[in-house]
Amino acid sequence: MTEPRIVVIGGGSGSAVLLSSLKKHTSNITAIVSMFDSGGSTGILREEFGYPPFGDIRQCLLALAGDDAKAEALRTAFDFRFQSSSSLSGHSVGNLVLAALTSARPDGVTGAIDELGKMLEASGKVVPVTLDDANLCAELANGQHVLGESEIDQRGEETPPITRVYLDRAVRANPEALHAIDQAEIVVLGPGDLYTSVIPNLLAADIAAALNSASAPVAYVCNVMTKLGETGGYDAARFAETVSHYLDDAKLDYAIVNTQSVPEDVQAQYRVEGAEPVLPSRDRLAEFADDIIVERMLNLGPPVRHDGDKLAETIIKLATQRG
């Protein structure tokens, strides 16, 4: 049987968890990642040298890396991060390698990604959503505007909620990302931070239109926990409604929602961070998704996140059913 062609759109640890499990089922994986990160090692390389953001690219490549001893050793090395007090200022080795390859290759960051993917024997491809430079911005309920993904990501509970996110300049979608969406048998949005990992990908020109016209179904994986300063008080319907809004109010084909309870002692730890479990809200969720997939799929960690294997099995099943 032909391995299903799967596109995962997002970035960060949420996508990495899913990708590391999906690769057990198929090597026809394309991870489309946001290119608007501005914090940590990525932010320094971007600001000082003009490199594109490498953080999400690195995480997804490492998640897709092979499982033999060589790939595991490379994964350990590339994921190593120098202490922020050192002269290398918190840089990860993987980001520095991507920076070097980007400078050395005539095809820039796309060639660097391909080269690192070969080193890691990655089961799939990582594709930047855009090759243009822009900053993620947020408008808050009080009319204030916040510039930069890291500034949005680090807001506390005293700040007003987000009303919308946008880019400070228009960017074109990477043609390779559009091609992957066109060829996919299922497209998965998330899991990941709603406003800083998932939605930013939908802000590149033509991405939303490509998803709305794709023959493949679009599945949104709803977060299992809310996030302070971004999604406080959101239930699953509010998450799906927000994603739908950035898809020009198109209805999702699937919403995948966790129904497994988080133990009270674990919830108490998260309350300190201003986070709480996302309630399924199935009735209202039907307004924003044609089909609702409810599963018990928690890995209680810490941190609490999706069980990657269960989530991957659900997505493979949806892809093969539609195929």
Secondary structure as GFF3:
##gff-version 3
##sequence-region A 1 323
A	DSSP	beta_strand	6	10	.	.	.	ID=ss1
A	DSSP	alpha_helix	12	22	.	.	.	ID=ss2
A	DSSP	beta_strand	29	33	.	.	.	ID=ss3
A	DSSP	alpha_helix	40	49	.	.	.	ID=ss4
A	DSSP	alpha_helix	55	64	.	.	.	ID=ss5
A	DSSP	alpha_helix	69	78	.	.	.	ID=ss6
A	DSSP	alpha_helix	93	104	.	.	.	ID=ss7
A	DSSP	alpha_helix	108	120	.	.	.	ID=ss8
A	DSSP	beta_strand	125	128	.	.	.	ID=ss9
A	DSSP	beta_strand	136	140	.	.	.	ID=ss10
A	DSSP	beta_strand	145	147	.	.	.	ID=ss11
A	DSSP	alpha_helix	149	153	.	.	.	ID=ss12
A	DSSP	beta_strand	162	167	.	.	.	ID=ss13
A	DSSP	alpha_helix	175	183	.	.	.	ID=ss14
A	DSSP	beta_strand	186	189	.	.	.	ID=ss15
A	DSSP	pi_helix	194	198	.	.	.	ID=ss16
A	DSSP	alpha_helix	199	202	.	.	.	ID=ss17
A	DSSP	alpha_helix	207	213	.	.	.	ID=ss18
A	DSSP	beta_strand	218	221	.	.	.	ID=ss19
A	DSSP	alpha_helix	236	246	.	.	.	ID=ss20
A	DSSP	beta_strand	252	258	.	.	.	ID=ss21
A	DSSP	alpha_helix	264	271	.	.	.	ID=ss22
A	DSSP	alpha_helix	282	285	.	.	.	ID=ss23
A	DSSP	beta_strand	289	295	.	.	.	ID=ss24
A	DSSP	beta_strand	298	299	.	.	.	ID=ss25
A	DSSP	beta_strand	305	306	.	.	.	ID=ss26
A	DSSP	alpha_helix	308	322	.	.	.	ID=ss27
###
